[in-house]
Amino acid sequence: MSSPISSIGVGSGLDLSTLLDNLQSGEETKLQPITDAQTAATTKLSAYGLLQGALASFQTAASALGAAGLYNSTTTSSSNTGVLTTSADKTAVAGNYAVNVTQLATSQTLVSSGITDATGQLLGSASIKIELGTTAADGTFTPGSGTPTTININGTNNTLTGIRDAINASNAGVTASIVNDGSGTPYHIVLTSNTTGAKSSMRISVGSNGTGDPSTISNLLSYDPAGTKAMTENIKAVDAKLTVNGLPITSASNTVQGAVPGVTMTLSSLGSSTVGVSTDTSSMASAVQSFVTAYNTLQSTVAKLDSYDADTNTAGTLLGDSTVRTIESQLRGVFNTSPTGSNAINLTQVGIGFNADGSMSLDTSKLNAALTSNRAGVQQLFSGSDGKSGYGNQLASLAAGFTSTNGVLTTATNGVNTQLKSLGNDYTNMSNQIDATMAQYRAQFQQLDTIMAQMTSTKNYLTQQFASMSGSSSS
């Protein structure tokens, strides 16, 4: 809008600037109802945002409570974590298992004889073939199902360092490294299979690649479990061995799965441990507590927004709002419908009750007792026999519906946003009208100034003329 005019009134001698300011203030009062409506709409939009946040948290908690997998969760323990540690999935069966670890799974390690220089000593040319498989007690090697890897050594990589790098780049299933033992021929190449277990044993064959003498490399790296062994086996490739309740188990890895149903045991050392598997009722109890907390947060949010304080005559932002009434009514409707099923129990039996202010209470002693004695009933109550019909799933679905594209809260929020857009247009239009009115006032005042200035000039001229005529007459 236009700025107040400070130069008007000079020609007329009237205080037209103050008058114009007063007229502008009067015109701007027309904006106040629009501004008040914008403030009210913005406050309502913020209130809907608070409600949406509380609903989202409640939906998350209800969904977690309704998940069927929650009621199949188990926890495991190991009496000797130095020997093994455990984890479990939902298929684990409660019980105790005596485990005795007699052998850990290892990777085979082969070490070559030493040479004097790892980077400058040229070793000739050769073709190196690496196979992984199983070596029997008599040295018989049985190749595994994988494809052997062939590595070409020539003038570009025929040092110990070059051979190491070529093996590591070949993805042969082994890792090559160089160690220095401090002797006169200190540099040894060490080959270690990348996996543990008896099937990770190595056979290294060295032959000609057609361009040079392979004998030096052959004398360093050849290893045939049933024949020539230029390398020394420092560690054998063996499976882990253990017993579970006296039953012998072998595993290619120290991560043993399936020996105890649903349980993964990670072996660390030899020895004995008792593995315990039990139903994880603590996770279930925690989910119920989170649900109660989220419901009470939602309830207190609604109560604050829909409140009225008679002492201060203060109303909540959403007092009497139909959206809030709909949400409250539909939530109560779910709780008013009793679950069905052979194991069905009610909220009271799991320690949940409702206070006079509408909040939810939880008796953890009752809850834990119900989880211990009738876990199937608790599952029926919150998840349902089908994993869909329990309180948790019904309430999660309902909360999601409120904020869906056509949900009551989304619709209400969209309505306020539309109102704010309309009010913004109204404000712009009214501001333009006020500017036009003030421009008209300014033009009229400027015209008045001009006329008054002309009249003043005429008056002054006539006064001078009359004064002049009076002087002549007196003479």
Secondary structure, 3 states (H helix, E strand, C coil): CCCCCCCCCCCCCCCHHHHHHHHHHHHHHHHHHHHHHHHHHHHHHHHHHHHHHHHHHHHHHHHHHHCHHHHHCEEEEECCCCCEEEEECCCCCCEEEEEEEEECCECCEEECCCECCCCCCCCCCEEEEEEEEEECCCCCEEECCCCCEEEEECCCCCCHHHHHHHHHHCCCCEEEEEEECCCCCCEEEEEEECCCCHHHEEEEEEECCCCCCCHHHHHHHCECCCCCECCEEEECCECEEEEECCEEEEECCCEEECCCCCEEEEECCCEEEEEEEEECHHHHHHHHHHHHHHHHHHHHHHHHHCCEECCCCEECCCCCCHHHHHHHHHHHHHHCCCCCCCCCCCHHHHCEEECCCCCEEECHHHHHHHHHHCHHHHHHHHCCCCCCCCHHHHHHHHHHHHCCCCCHHHHHHHHHHHHHHHHHHHHHHHHHHHHHHHHHHHHHHHHHHHHHHHHHHHHHHHHHHHHHHHHHHHC
